[in-house]
């Protein structure tokens, strides 16, 4: 059912694009880019996986854990060796997520260091 709704939304968006002016399309594109800037490729949060904390896709490695390791002096090479299922792009994605979600990561580090 949700797929049908999503298809309908995309069809409606396509119909609207046909009748929009270039200025309206440019404005829409700016809104989309602004919305996408708040996402991080390669990072996902899923209920039931690591308490819903942001993790590297395909893994259960939380971003806060990698950031805390970096703060404690662990190099990227060491992280890749410690976590052989990670690749350099995964770590790059994690650092991008940390930059755009500083307060969230700080809170997660704080909460997990207390345990």
Secondary structure as a PSIPRED ss2 file (coil, helix, strand):
# PSIPRED VFORMAT (PSIPRED V4.0)

   1 X C   1.000  0.000  0.000
   2 X H   0.000  1.000  0.000
   3 X H   0.000  1.000  0.000
   4 X H   0.000  1.000  0.000
   5 X H   0.000  1.000  0.000
   6 X H   0.000  1.000  0.000
   7 X H   0.000  1.000  0.000
   8 X H   0.000  1.000  0.000
   9 X H   0.000  1.000  0.000
  10 X H   0.000  1.000  0.000
  11 X H   0.000  1.000  0.000
  12 X H   0.000  1.000  0.000
  13 X H   0.000  1.000  0.000
  14 X H   0.000  1.000  0.000
  15 X H   0.000  1.000  0.000
  16 X H   0.000  1.000  0.000
  17 X H   0.000  1.000  0.000
  18 X H   0.000  1.000  0.000
  19 X H   0.000  1.000  0.000
  20 X C   1.000  0.000  0.000
  21 X C   1.000  0.000  0.000
  22 X H   0.000  1.000  0.000
  23 X H   0.000  1.000  0.000
  24 X H   0.000  1.000  0.000
  25 X H   0.000  1.000  0.000
  26 X H   0.000  1.000  0.000
  27 X H   0.000  1.000  0.000
  28 X H   0.000  1.000  0.000
  29 X H   0.000  1.000  0.000
  30 X H   0.000  1.000  0.000
  31 X H   0.000  1.000  0.000
  32 X H   0.000  1.000  0.000
  33 X H   0.000  1.000  0.000
  34 X H   0.000  1.000  0.000
  35 X H   0.000  1.000  0.000
  36 X H   0.000  1.000  0.000
  37 X C   1.000  0.000  0.000
  38 X C   1.000  0.000  0.000
  39 X C   1.000  0.000  0.000
  40 X C   1.000  0.000  0.000
  41 X C   1.000  0.000  0.000
  42 X C   1.000  0.000  0.000
  43 X E   0.000  0.000  1.000
  44 X E   0.000  0.000  1.000
  45 X C   1.000  0.000  0.000
  46 X C   1.000  0.000  0.000
  47 X C   1.000  0.000  0.000
  48 X C   1.000  0.000  0.000
  49 X C   1.000  0.000  0.000
  50 X H   0.000  1.000  0.000
  51 X H   0.000  1.000  0.000
  52 X H   0.000  1.000  0.000
  53 X C   1.000  0.000  0.000
  54 X C   1.000  0.000  0.000
  55 X E   0.000  0.000  1.000
  56 X E   0.000  0.000  1.000
  57 X C   1.000  0.000  0.000
  58 X C   1.000  0.000  0.000
  59 X C   1.000  0.000  0.000
  60 X C   1.000  0.000  0.000
  61 X C   1.000  0.000  0.000
  62 X E   0.000  0.000  1.000
  63 X H   0.000  1.000  0.000
  64 X H   0.000  1.000  0.000
  65 X H   0.000  1.000  0.000
  66 X H   0.000  1.000  0.000
  67 X H   0.000  1.000  0.000
  68 X H   0.000  1.000  0.000
  69 X H   0.000  1.000  0.000
  70 X H   0.000  1.000  0.000
  71 X H   0.000  1.000  0.000
  72 X C   1.000  0.000  0.000
  73 X C   1.000  0.000  0.000
  74 X C   1.000  0.000  0.000
  75 X C   1.000  0.000  0.000
  76 X H   0.000  1.000  0.000
  77 X H   0.000  1.000  0.000
  78 X H   0.000  1.000  0.000
  79 X H   0.000  1.000  0.000
  80 X H   0.000  1.000  0.000
  81 X H   0.000  1.000  0.000
  82 X H   0.000  1.000  0.000
  83 X C   1.000  0.000  0.000
  84 X C   1.000  0.000  0.000
  85 X C   1.000  0.000  0.000
  86 X C   1.000  0.000  0.000
  87 X C   1.000  0.000  0.000
  88 X H   0.000  1.000  0.000
  89 X H   0.000  1.000  0.000
  90 X H   0.000  1.000  0.000
  91 X H   0.000  1.000  0.000
  92 X H   0.000  1.000  0.000
  93 X H   0.000  1.000  0.000
  94 X H   0.000  1.000  0.000
  95 X H   0.000  1.000  0.000
  96 X H   0.000  1.000  0.000
  97 X H   0.000  1.000  0.000
  98 X H   0.000  1.000  0.000
  99 X H   0.000  1.000  0.000
 100 X H   0.000  1.000  0.000
 101 X C   1.000  0.000  0.000
 102 X H   0.000  1.000  0.000
 103 X H   0.000  1.000  0.000
 104 X H   0.000  1.000  0.000
 105 X H   0.000  1.000  0.000
 106 X H   0.000  1.000  0.000
 107 X H   0.000  1.000  0.000
 108 X H   0.000  1.000  0.000
 109 X H   0.000  1.000  0.000
 110 X H   0.000  1.000  0.000
 111 X H   0.000  1.000  0.000
 112 X H   0.000  1.000  0.000
 113 X H   0.000  1.000  0.000
 114 X H   0.000  1.000  0.000
 115 X C   1.000  0.000  0.000
